[in-house]
């Protein structure tokens, strides 16, 4: 059963229940009003008869019929306490028996319903007293055929109106739900096309005038497609890069092995080349394993007290060696700081950020390192005067496989797999910290690493 049909059935069932309930309430209210009016008319007729009724000297009831103005539909009887019928309505000779003989036993004014000759009557029984003495009974009856006909007519009208309303409601509900679910059908249609064509660049159109849950769903789905397209393209680019990186060392290794097989001797230079390429492959596999562990929260961490100031001095010395005197490495503000963390992992982060600063800064530029404490956090800043990162790339640089320097040629000396910043991001995150970056092209880049002073005092992010 389709969603449209289920919604239509539910919508129709709910409104049908409401229509049925309203019909029952209206029928009951009209019936009560009609019964009250009928009883009021019986009471008025009974009072009229009593006003024109008297007892003669012989103790018999006498009635001034000429003063009565009673419709022919009313029947009345006056009975003595001995059960003698003394007065009967005109044309009521056929009613020789009491309209309601059981009412006499009640001894009080009583309304009842009785059947006479297949006709139903509403009967009002009124005791007749003279002083404190009971002298007789008055019974007034009204045939209920007109009221019953009215009630049957109401039932027929309410039934027909309810059936018509339910049909109209079902039709309108079918049309409304179809219109409301049309965007979902469009989503399913476009999704099938995307699945069949593997074209993640397609998007679902959004009607700007609408602002409902379906529009939110479409926007969210489009954002998911953007994310998937970017990840898909990134992984394709990464696979191409890794294929290139793997092809070169494997080609070198195969060539050297073939050369040694032809020469029937071991060449030291060839062995060193093979060893270098194997080391490169090992680093690639290690980086992939490391980021996989970091993203799944399974990165092993040796949490011990770390002297961050000593670590920063150590990083500065290694960067001086790495830059080969082509850059000025300066430590600005610094103070003794101890945190709980994995020293080797933190060194990997800082060395990665620092080596990027050396790698992408012109010769003779300055690279500044600093260490500050702000509340429960410490800030390590690495600032360079390099080429900078384009603004459109800043929000993606910590994603794995992403490389902002797409135009650069990867070499053994200056290249990577697009994993370094992603690894750094996850290492800092596993320490309860964060990395911020500011960059301007041809001006420089600033990386700030925020780390909690104590793992038990991670209360908020250090800056908005």
N, C-alpha and C positions, 0 to 999 in steps of 0.2 A: 504494500500500500504506500503510495507516494505521500510525501510530507504535505503537499497541497490538499490532497483528499483528507488526510487525518485532521489538518487544521480546519477544513470546511466542516467535517463531521462534528468536531468539538464545538466550533462556533455555532453551528446550527442546533446542536443538542442543548447548549446553554441557553440560547435565545428561545428555543422551543419550551424549555422548562419555565423560563420567565413568562412567556406568553400563556402557557397553561396555568401557571399560578395566578396570573392576573385575571384570566377568564374565570377561574374558580372563585376568586375573591369578588369579582364584579357580579357573577351569578348569585353568590351567597348574599351579597349586600342588597341586590335588587329583590331577591326572594324575601329577605327579612322585611324590607320596606313594604312589599306587597302584602305580606302576612299582617304586618302592623296596621296597614290601611284597612284590610278586610276586617280585622278584629275591631277596629275603631268604628267601622260602619255597622257591624253587628251590635255594638254597644249603643250607638245612637238610635238604631231601630228599636232595641229593647227599651230604652228610656222613653221613646215616643209612645210605645204601646203601654208602658206603665203609667204614663201621664194621662192616657185616655181610658184607663181601666178603673172600675169600681165594683163594689160588692153590694148587691141589693139586700132587701130585708130578709129574704129567704136564704141568704148566705151564698148566692150564686154570683159568679163573675159576670159583669157586663162590660162591653167594649164599644166605644163610639168609633165605628169604622169610618164614618164620613170624615172624621178629622185626621185620619191616618193618611200619610203620603209615603207609601212603601212600594218599592219596585217589585215587579212580579217575581224576580229571582229569589226573593226572601220568603221563607216559610216560617210560620210561628204557631205555637200551641200553648194553651193554658190548661194546666192540670191541677186538680184538687189534691189535697194531701191523701185522699182515699184512692187515688189513682184513676179518677174519672176525668176524661177529656171534656172540658167545658167549652172551650173556644178553639176554633181551628181557622187557619188563614184561608182566604178566598181561593178556591181552586185547589185546596189542600185536603179535599176529602179522602184522597187516596192514602193520606198519611194518618191512618186510624191508630197506628201504634206510635209510641213515643219516638221522637227523633233520636234520643239517647237515653234509654231507660236506666242505664247504669249510673247516669249523672245524679239521679235522685238520692242515691245512697251516700253521696259525698256530703250533702247538706250545706253546700256553699256554692258561690258563683264559680262556674267552671267552663272552660273552652275545651272542645273535643272534636274529633273527626270521625264520622261514621259513614257507612255505605247504605244507600237505599235505592233498590232497583237499579243496580249497576252504576249508580251515580254517587259521587263522594260529596259530602256536605261538611261544612264547618259549622258547629253547633255551639251556641252560647246558652247555658242553663243558668237562670237567675231565680233564687228563692223569693217568694212573695210573702211578706209578713205584715200583720196588722198589730201594731204594738210589739209585744213580745211573743205573739202567737203566730205560728207558721200556718198559712192558710192555702198555699198552693205553690205552683211552679210555672215559670215562663221559660219556654225554649224557643230560640230563634235560630234558624238554619239558613245558610247561604251555599248554593251549589258552587263547587270549585272548578267546574269545567273551564270557565274563562281563565282563571288563574293558571290552571294546569296547562291550558293551551299556550298561554303567554310564556310559561316556563319552558315548555317544549320548543316554542319558537326561539327563545333565547339560547337554548342548548344548540339548536340547529345553526343559529346565526354565529354563535361563538365557535362552534366546531368548524364551520366553513371559513370564518375569518382566521381562525388559528391555522388551519391547513394552508390557506392561501399565504398567510404571513410566513409560515415555515418554508414553503416553496420559494417565496421571494427572498427570504433570508439566506437559504441555501445557495440560490443563484448569485446573490450579491456577494456572499462570503466566498464563493468559488472565484468570482471575478476579482475581488479585492485581494485574496491570498495569492492568486496568480500574478497580479501586478506587483504585490509586495515581494514575492519570491523570484521575480524575473531577474533581479541582480544576482541571486544565487545560481540560477540557471546559466547566466552569463559567466559567472566565475567558474562553474564546472566546465562549460564549453571551452573557455580560454585555457583552463588548466589542462584539459585533455589535449588541446593543441600544443601546449608547451611540453607536455609529457611525450607526445608522439614525435614532435620535431626537435626536442632537446634545445629549444631556443629560449634561454633564460632572459633574453633582452625584452621579451614581450611584457606588457603591463596591462592590468585591468583598468578600463576607463572609470573615472569617478565623476559623478554628477555633482558639481559644485553647490547646487541648490540644496542638496540633501545633507543632513547632519544627524545620522542615526547609527544604530548598531551595525547595519550592513555596510555603511560607508566606512566605519571604523575597521570592519573586517577587511574590506578591500584595501584600505590604506596599509593595514598590518600585513596583509598578504603581499602587497607590492613591495613593502620594506623587506619582507622575507626574500622575495625574488631578487631584490638588489643585493642583499647579503649573500644569497646563494650564488648569484652571478659573479660577485667579486671573489668569493672563496673559490669558485670553480676556475675562474680566470687566473687567480693567484696560484692555485695548485697546478694548473696547466703550465704556467710560467715557471713554477718551481721544478716541475718534472722536466721541463726542457733544460733548465739550468743544471739540474742534477745530472741529467743525461749527458750534457756537455762536460760537466766536471768529471763524471765517471769515464767518459770516452777517452779523455786525454790521458789520465794515469794508466788506464788499462792498455791503451795503445803503446804508451812508453814501456810499460812492463812487458807486454808481448814482444815489442821490438827488441828490447835488451835480451830477453830470454832467447829469442830467435837468433840474435847475433852471437850469443855465447854458445848456442848449439852449433852454429856454423863454425865458430872459431875453435870449438872443442876446448875452451879454457874459460876461467872465471876472470872477468874484467872488474877491477875494483870500482872504477867510475860507474860502470853499469849497475853494479850492486848498490852503490850509494843512490843512484837515480831510482832504482826499484824501491829501495827502503824509503826514500822521500815520498814517492807516490803512494806507497802503502800507508805511511803516516797521514797523508792527506785524506785518503779514504777512511781511515780510522777516525779522524776528527769529524768528518761528515757524519758517519754512523753514530758517533758519540753525541754530537749535537742533536741529531734526530731523537735519540733515546732520551737525552736529558730533557728536551722540551716536552716530549710525550709524558714523562714522569711528572714534570712540573704542572702540566695542564690537568692531569688526573689526580693531583694532590698526593702523589706517591714519591715525590722527590725526597731522598734521604737528607736529613738536616742534622748536623752535629751542633746543637745549640750550647754554646759556651760563652763566657764573658769575652768580649772583643774590645781591644783598645783601638778605637776608630782613628784617633790622631796618628798612632803609629802606622796603622794600615794606610792612611793617606800619604804619609811620608814615603812609605814603601812603594806605593803606586807612582808617586812623582819620580822616584829614581828609575823605575822601570820605563816610564814614559820618556825620560831623557835618553835612555839607551835606545828605545824604539825610534825616537825621532832622529837619532844620529846627529844631534847638534843643530838640526834645521829649524827647531822651534824653541821658544823660551817657555819653560815650565815653571810657573810661579805658584807658590802656596801663599794665599792672602790670610784671611782671618782663620784662626784655628785655636782650639783649646782642648785640653784633655777630656776625652769622653769615653765612657764604657757602656756598651749595650750587650744584650744577650742575643747571640746570633751565630751563624755558621761563617767562620772567618774566611774559609776558602771560597764559599759561594759569594760572599760580599766582595771579596777581592776580584772574583770573576766579573761581577757587575761593573765595578769601578774601572777595572782594566779594559773592559769592553767599551765603556763610554769614553775613556781616555784615549784608547787606540783609535776610535772613530774620529775624535777631535784631531789627533795627529794626522790621520790618514786623509782627512778632507779639509785640511787647513793649508794655506800657502806657506811657502818657506819664509822664515823670519817672523811669522805671526806669534802671538802670545796665547798660551793656554793657562787659565787660572783655575786653581783648586781652592776650595774654602770649606770650613766646617763651623756650623753655628748650632746653638741650642735655642729652641723656641717652645716654651712650655714643656709638655711631655714628649716633644719630638726633637730630633736632631736633623739638620739639613746639610747634605753634602752637595756642593755645587761645582759643576765642571763647565767652564765657559771657554769657547774658542772664538777665533776671528776668521772662521772658514767660509766656505761657499754657501752655507745655509741650506735649509730644507724648504721646498715650496710649501705654501700654506695648504694647498689641497692634499698634500701628502702627510701632514702632521698627524692627523687623526688615525692614520693607518700604520704608522711606522712600528708600532709595537705588536702588530699582527705577524704571525709566523709566515714565512716565505715572501714577505713584502719587502721590496727594495725601492727606495725613493730615487736612487741614482740609476735609472733605467738606461741612461745613455752611456754609462761607464762600461768599459770592457773588463771583464774579470780576468785577473792574472793571479799567478801564485803569490806575488808580493802584495797585491792590492785587490782583494776580492773576498767574497763571502757567499753564504748561502741564504741570506735574509733571515737568519735565525738568532743572531746575536742579541738584538734588542728585545725580541720576544722572550728569549731565555732570561735576560736581565729583568724584564717586567715580571715574570712569574717568580723569580727568586725573591725580588723585593716584596711581592705580594705575599709570598709564603712567610715572610718576616713580619707581616702586618703593616707594611708600608706602601708607598706609592712612588711613581716617577712622574715628574712634570717636565715639559719641554717647551721652550720658546725659541723661535728661529726667525731670521729674516735673511733673505737671499743676499749674498755678497756682503753681509754684515757679520753674521756669526750665529752660533747656537748655544743655548744654555740648557743643560740638564740639571734638574734638582731631584735628588733622592731623599725622600722623607722616611725616617725609620723611628719607631717608638723607642723611647729610652728604656721602658720596661714593658714586657709583654702583658702585664696586668693593668697597665695604665693606658690602653688604647681606647680613648674616649671619643674622639671625633677626628675628622680630617683636619690637618693643620691650617689649611687656607681654603677659602671658597673656591 
